Structures are given as structure tokens and as C-alpha cells.
């Protein structure tokens, strides 16, 4: 993940305003990653995983308005524990058979803390909720843009309420590394 090319809030504002980012952008799935982290066993055991299939696209207008979609295949969750992964794919959690995609629709990107404030809506299991978060922005030469963020999500907001004996945390951290290239 690029660090040397991390952009300041003012640099993000300048890029959005001067039209250098205008155009269509494609998510590079091979270089992007969506991870999840939670706690189980009453907060004593960390649970970490990755979604193996992610796709997306976006566009930036000449005026600097950014929109787009990132789609994660719910059934691609991998915590390195087959029994847990099968349970996460089941109707108790993601219900991947009926709701195969987790989608974040980007309504806007503007300068914010640490680089950018991303706003949009997250859809999980057919439930859509507004979501905003701060992201670090990096670029190598303007032909590639990376967004990195840690997003806090309460899974109950999306109907993922299974929680045998209160063992599993309702609060989860989704870590996103999204690499976009001009398309």
C-alpha cells in the first residue's frame, strides 16, 4: 500500500477542483482488498477475514464531483475457518444465497480529515443505510488513486443480529484498500 504518495487534504481538494481526476475509473480487483475484523467469545477472540471478490467503478466530473460503486461478493468471505465461513454465508449472517452482493454506492468524495471524506450508502442483505467515513488518499502519478479506510459498522443495522449467548460483537471494522486506475 502506497504511503509515499499520500495526499494531504489540500492536495485532494486541488486535484478535485482542477479537473485532473475527471473521467472514468475502474477498481483494480487484483490490487484492492476488503477485510473485516470483529470479536467473538465475549470480546476475547479476534475474528479476521477477507472478501476474495471485489469489483467497482467510479467517475469524477470536471467540477470534481465523484460517484461510484464498490461491490463485494458476500459468499467470498474467508476467515480461514470453513465452518465459520459457511455460517457467515448462511441466512444467520450475510444470507449470500439470497443477497449475493454487499454494495457501497459512493455519492461524493470531498476533502476531509486525513485526505478525503467519502459519503454514500451501504447495502447488506437488502438493507441500505447511509455511511460516511474518512479515507487516506494516495496517488503515484494521477493515473492511479488509492483510497484506504477503516470503517466502523454495526451489523445489527443490516439485520445481521444472530448472536448466540451474546458471544459475538455487533461492532465490526471493515478495512478497505481500493486501487483505482483510469478506464
Order of alpha helices (4+ residues) and beta strands (2+ residues): beta-alpha-beta-beta-beta-beta-beta-beta-alpha-beta-beta-beta-beta-beta
